[in-house]
Amino acid sequence: MISDKNVARIAGFCYLIVIATGFFSEVFVRQALRVSNDAMATAHNIQANEMLFRLGFVADLINFVVGLPTVVIIYYFFKKTHKVLLQIALALVIIQTAIIAVNLLNQILPLLLLSNDTYLNTFQQNQLATLSLLSLNIQSQGYAVGLVFFGFYCLIIGYVIYKTKAIPKTIGMFYALAGLCYLINSFTMFLSKGFSNPIFNYLAIPILLGELSLCLWLLLKGIDTSKLNEE
C-alpha cells in the first residue's frame, strides 16, 4: 500500500509536470511563434518550426491528462472536512479541462490550413495565414475562458488549505492569490480593446509562486494527515 504522504508526493510530481508542460507550450511555443497582428510572419514561424508547434500541442494534452490525478488526490485528502467545497472545486476544474482541451482544436488548425495542398489550391497564402492567426486568437480567448473556472478552483483550494494545519497557511494564501490573478488576467483580456492583456507580466509571478509553492510542498513534504481535522 502507498502511504498518504507518498500519495501526496505523487500529486506534487504530477503538478510539477503540469507546470512544466504549461510553461513550455505557452512561452516556448505560442508566445515564441505567434506575432501579434502579423498573420504572414506567424504562418512562416509555424511552418518553419512545425515540430516545435506539434510538441506544444502534445505538451498541452499531457498537461490536461496529468493534471487530473492531482486534483483528484487533493479532493481525496480534504473531502472529509470540506466536502461540499471540494466537490464544487472538482467540478470547476473538470469544466476548465474540458473547455481548454476542446479549444486545442483551434491550436492545431493552423497546421491543417498551412500544410494541406487542398486549401492551398482554394485560398491564397495570405488568406490562409489570416485564418490561422484568427484560429490562434480564438484559442487564446478560449484558454482565458477555461482559466476563469481554474481561478475559482484555486480560490477554493487556497481557502481550504488556509483553514487546515496539514499545509502551511501561507501556501493557501499564495494559492488563492494565484486564483485571483487568473481571474484578473482573463477578465482584463475580455474587457480590453483588441483583447490585449497589458498586465499579464505583473500577474505571472504571483501565479507561478502560488502554484509552484503548493506543488513543491506536496512533492517534498507531502500532507500531514494527522492535522487534516485541525483548524
Order of alpha helices (4+ residues) and beta strands (2+ residues): alpha-alpha-alpha-alpha-alpha-alpha-alpha-alpha
